[in-house]
Amino acid sequence: MDNELHIIGGGLAGSEAAWQAANRGIKVVIHEMRPNVETFAHKTGNLAEMVCSNSFRSDDSEQNAVGLLHWEMRQAGGLIMEMGDKHRLPAGGALAVDRDAFAEAVTARLTSHDNVSVSYEEITTLPDDGHWIIATGPLTSSNLATAIRAETGEDALAFFDAIAPIVYAESINMDTAWRQSRYDKGDTEEERTAYLNCPMTKDQYEAFIDALLAADKAEFKEGETAGYFDGCLPIEVMAERGRETLRFGPMKPVGLTNPHDPETKAYAVVQLRRDNKLGTLYNIVGFQTKMKYGAQTDVFRTIPGLENASFARLGGIHRNTFLNSPRFLDDEMRLKSRPNIRFAGQITGVEGYVESAAMGLLAGRMAVAELKGEILAAVPDTTATGALITHITGGADAKTFQPMNVNFGLFPPVDAKGGRRGRKDRYKAYTDRAKIDWQAWLQSNDSDQHAAE
């Protein structure tokens, strides 16, 4: 049996997976196509090169989900967090790093490890045997992307995706919004109330269209060309085709009755659909957008019921390569049709440097357990890492799956002991619970490993 672990892609996820495996006695080969095969974004051949920004976002592990993810990775001996801390720059409550020094340090640490070797080559096909992790990120080479498409049967893997915003359910004003599926469709009460509806008068709709058309829009990067799917056109593009287009599209008011004012027919209705099993997140239906982030919050908060909306994710348009993980991956991130291959990082449908690295950390540990004939206990979904893998391997709806940052909306709700909690207390409850469960998971698996050895 091949006892080596092969990792395609030396980005943050691939580097973290390699580190976790190598430190547990596994020989690792990182297959990195750079610098022999260039991308439009990367500038060096270093491992873990950060191409978009130099920030790992908030480092607050008590009030922020990504800060909690930082904490979990540090507890697990993560290389990405260790090097991030070593090369951090002043950035208030965020963790920003010296990008070049960070990548050079990760590269040096991995290439000097006795259990790690790097092969600078492009892998263009899916391996038939051996143990592999594909961690090629959003800039997966066209050859490998073609091979993945051929295996999964997807019509397209790399494209400009238009993403709609996601709102925290708790921030929606239910004195204005109401629950109802269009025409009360559904066999159960849950199905008949699957949508939240926000009504608009004619004046509100006209003001919304004016704000939408005037808002600042994001431009594509040099060398990029847009190819939208007709089914997910940005709302600005639809509005530019005519002021009534949205009212006869995603904002049509038919089949709905407002219980707050049943005698008044809404001129337009914005619908939100539950985005996760917990019902803590809602997607604004049909509201894919290329507005800049600041403009999005300003425009979307003009919608009645969303005046105080808090966003788990804002919309956007960018080139992306990712799998429909809930459909194609099992609960250990293995490709169902080829279980010798795991996926990790942004290609699994997580967004962000830290989230990508966290999935690499987990994939590396899962691969180690498999190579050693051990069983790795499932990560508690009460932790940041567990919430992410639960989301991408079954917590999200495969039909509407889109990349997601870590956020508390992915976590099982905390008990409101003593009455309704304020946001600060609730977030602290999430992180307190997560830290206890994460430490227990790490200790359990470390004990199992030592017992096996």
N, C-alpha and C positions, 0 to 999 in steps of 0.2 A: 504493500500500500504506500502511496505517495504521502509522506509525512510532512512535506513542505506546504506552506500556505502561499499562494500566489495572489497578489493584489494588483489590479489594473487601475492605475491612477494614483499619483503621488500628491494629491491635494490634501486638504485638512483631514478629510475622512480617511483617505488611504493611509496617510501618515500615522494617524491615531490608531487605526486598526493594526498596522504593522508594529507599533510600539507595544500595544497591549499583548499581542501574540508573542513577540520576541522576548518580552520580559517573563513570559510563562514557559520558556524553553522551546518554542516552535521556530523552526527555520523559516524565514520569510523572504520572498522575492517580490520586490516592488517593480512593476512594469510601467515605466513612465515614458511617454512619447516625446516630451519636451527634453532638450531643445531641438531634437532632430525634426520633429513635426511641430510647427508653431501654431498658436491660436492668435486671434486678433486682440485678445485681452492680456495674455501673459507676456511678460517682458524678459524673464530669465528661465533657466532650467532648474531652479531651486525647487525643492519639495515645499509644500504648504505655502505657495505664493498666494498672497491675498490680492485680488485683482480689482475689487470694487471700492473698498474703503479700508480704513485701518482700525475699525471699531468692532469690538465684540459686544457693544451695547451695554446696558446697565449691569453693574456688578453688585447690586443690592440683592442679597440672597434671602431677605426677609419680606420684601414687598414686590418683587419682580420675578416673573417666571424664568426669564433668561439668566438673571442673576443666580437663581436657584440651580439652574443647569450648570453654571460655572462651578458652584459649590460641589455639586455631585461629581463632576469630572475631576475636580481637585482631589476629592476623597478617594476616587478610583485610580489615582496616580496618573492622570492624563498628561501626556506630553504637550499637547496644544495649550492647555492652561498653564502648565509650568513655564513654557517659553513665553507665553503671553504676559505672565506676571513678571518675568525677568526683564522683558523689553517693553514694559508699559510706559506710556507717556501721560502727562497730566491731562485729564479730561473730565474733571468733576466726578460725578458718580458713575461714569462709564469706564470700561476697560478699553483703552485705545493703545495700540502698539506701534513701535517702530517697524514698519512693514518689512523692509529689507533685512534688518538685523534679526527679526523674528524668523523669517524663512531660512536665512543662513544658519541660524542656531538649530532649527528643526532638522535641516539637512545634515548638519555636522553630527548631531546626536544619533540620527538613524544610520548614517553611513559608517559611523565608527562602532556600531553595535555588532558584536560577534555573530548574532543570529540574523542579521539583515544584509541583503545584497540588493543592488539596484541595477535593473536591466533597462537601458535607454532604447526602447523600441515601441512601435505601435502594434497593439494587438487588434486584429481586424475581424476575428471570428470568435464565436463562443466555444470555449474548451469543452471537450466531451468527457474528460475525466480529470482527476485531481481535485484539489480544494481551492476554490477561487472566490475572491471578493471583487466585484466591479464597483469602483468608486470614482467614476470618471466625471461626475458633476454635470453642470449645465452645458459645458462645451465638449461633450463627448464627440469623438471624431466621427466623421460621416460614415466611414467604413464600419466601425463598431455599431453605430446607431442603426445602420442598415441590417446588420446581423441580429440586433435585438428586435427590430421591427419584424423581421422574418420569423423569429421564434415566437413572438407574442401575438402576431397577427394584427397588430395595430396599424392603421392606415398611416399614421404620422406619429413620430416620437419627438422630433425637434420642430418647433414652430414659435411664432409670436403668439403668446397666449394673452388673452384679455381677461383679467381677474376682477371679480366683483368684490366690493368691501364686505367684511364680516363684522357684525355688531354684537356686543355682549347683550344677552337677553335682559339682564337686570337694568340696563340703561334705557330701555324702550318705555316710553310713557303709555301705559295701558289704559289711561283715562281717555286717550285719543285713539290708539290702535285697538284692533280687536282680532280675535282668532276666528278664521273661517277659510275653508278651501273654496275655490270658485265653484259656484253652483252646488255647494255642499257635497261635492263628490267624495266618495269613500264609503267603505263598508263598516267602518268603526268610528266611534267618536273621535279617536285620536287622528284618524285620517281626515275626517271632516273639519278638524280644527288645526290642520298641519301648518297653515300659513298665518302670519300676522299681517294686518292690512292697515295702511296709513292713508287716510283720505285727503284729497286736495280739492279746493274750490277752483273755479276758472282763473281767478286772479292769482291764486297761489301757484297754479300750474304755469301760467304765463311768466310769472316772476322766476320760477324755477328754470324754465327754458332760457330766459335771458341770462341768468347767472351761469348756466351750463355752457352756453355759447361763448360767454365772455371770459370764462375761467382760463387760467394758465394751463397749457398742455405740455406734457413731456415730449421731447424730440428723440428720434432714434439716433443711436450712435453712428459714427462714420462707418460705412461699409455694410450697414444693416438696411434691409428692405422689408417692408411690412407685408405679410400675407395673412390676413385675418380669416377665420372661419366665419361663414355667413351666420352661423348660429350663435356667435358670441361677438358681434360687432360692438365696439365701444359706443356708449350711449351718445357721446358727442357726434360721432359719425352719423348715427341715426337721426339726431336732432337737426344736423345740417341738411338732411334730405327733406326736411319739412317740419314745421312747428307741431304738427299733429301726429307725426310718426310715432312718437313714444306713447301717445294716448291710445293709439291703435295697436301698440305692441306690448311691451312689458308693463305699461301703466294703464292698461285698459280697465275701465271701472265696471265691466259687466259681470253678472253672476254673484254680486256681493251686496250685502245689506248691513249697514252700520248700526249695531244695536244701541250705540250712544245717541244716534239721531236717525231713526229708521225712516222718517218721512222725507229726508233730504238725500237726493241722489248725488254722489260724489262725481266731480268732473273728471278726475283721474285718481288712480289708487296705486301706491307703491306697495308691493308685496315683499315680505321677507319669509324665507323658508328655513326651517331648522337645519343646521349644518352638522350637527353631531348627535350622537345617541343620547347624550345627557340633557340636551335641550338648553344648553347654556350659551350657544352661539347661533346667530341667525345671519344668513346670506341675503343680501339685497338682490332680489331676483332680476336678472337681465341688466344689472347695473355695472357691467364691465366698463372700465374707464381708463383713459390715459391722462386724466387731470393730474397735476402735481399734488402732492400730499396735502399741503396747506389749503389749496383750493378745494380739495375733496371734502375736508371737514367743514369748511364754510358753506359749500353748496348743499351737502347732504343734511346738514343740521337745519336747513330751511324746510325740510320735509316735516309736516305735522306728525308728532309722535317721536321724532328723532332729534328734538331740540337739544337734548343733553346726551346724545348718543356717544358711547365709548366704543372705539373700534379695536377689535382684536387683530384685524388686518385691513389695511387700505387697499384699494384697487390698484391695478397697474398693468402695463404691457411691456413685455420683454421676451427676448429669445430664451427658450427654456427647453431642456431635455429631461423628461422625467417619466417614470413608469406609473401606470395606474396600479400602485402597490396593493390596494385592497383586493384587486382582482388577480394579480399575478404572483404575489409573494405570500409565503406562509408566515406563521407567527415567529419564525426565526430568520426572517428576511431572505429565505431561500426561494429561488425561482421554482415555482411548482412543477414546471415541465422539465427542469434540469436542477435537481436539488444539490448538485455539486457546486452550484454557483449561488453566492449570496450577493446582494446589492447593499450599498451603504452610501450615506451622504446625500447630497442634494438630488441625485437621480432617483431617490426613493420617494421624493415628494415632500421633503422638509425644506424650509427656507432659512437661510442664515448660516454664517460661518460656524457658530457654536452648535447649532442644531445638527449641521452636517458632521462635525467632528464627533458629536455625541453618538450619532448612529454608527460612525466608524468604530468608536470605542466598544459599543455593544456588539457589532458584527465581529470584531476581532476576538472578543471573549467567547462569543458563540462558536466561532470556528475552532478555538482552542479546545473547548469542551468536546466538540465533535471529533477532533483529531485524537483526543485522549480517551475517547469512549466514555465520557462523563455526561451527566445531564445537568444543564444549566437551568436553574429555577427561573421561572418567568419573572420579569422585572415588575414590581408593583405599579399599577397604573396611577397610584397616588403620588408617585415621584415624577419629576420633570422628564427624565429619560423614559420611564415607563409610559407616561401619557403620550409621548411622541410616537413610540413604536406601536402602541395600541391604536392610535389614530391612523397610522399609515398601513397597518395590517388588518384592519377590520372595523375600527371605530368610525371611520369616515364612510360616506356613501360612495361606492365605486362609480356610480353614474355621474356624480358631480365633483369628483375628486380633483382638487387643486392643491398646489404647494402651500404649506402652512408653517408659520413661526410657532415656537412654543408660546403658550399663553394659558392662563388659569382656566379658561373656558374648556380646555381639554381634560381637566382634572375632575374626578368625581366630586360632587359638592361636599363641603364640610357641614357637619351638624351645627345648627344655629342654637347652641345651648344658651339658655337664659334669654331667648328672644332673638330678634333679627340683629345680625352683626353689621357694623359699619364696614366699609371697604377695607380700611387699614387693618382692622382686627381680622377680617375674613382672609385677607392675603397672608397675614402672619400665621393664621391657623393652617392654611395650605402648606406653607413652607415648614412649619414645625412638624406637621404630620409627615411630609415628604422626607425630611432629614432623618427622622427616626426609622422610617421604612427603608430608606436607601442604605443606611448604615447596617441595618439588620440583613439586607440582601447581600451586601458586600461581605459581611462577616460569615454568612451562611455559605456563600460560594467559595470564599477563601478556605473555610474549614473543610469543605468537601474536597477541594483540590489537595490540601495537605494530607487528608485521610487517604486519598487515592495514591498519593506519592509514597 
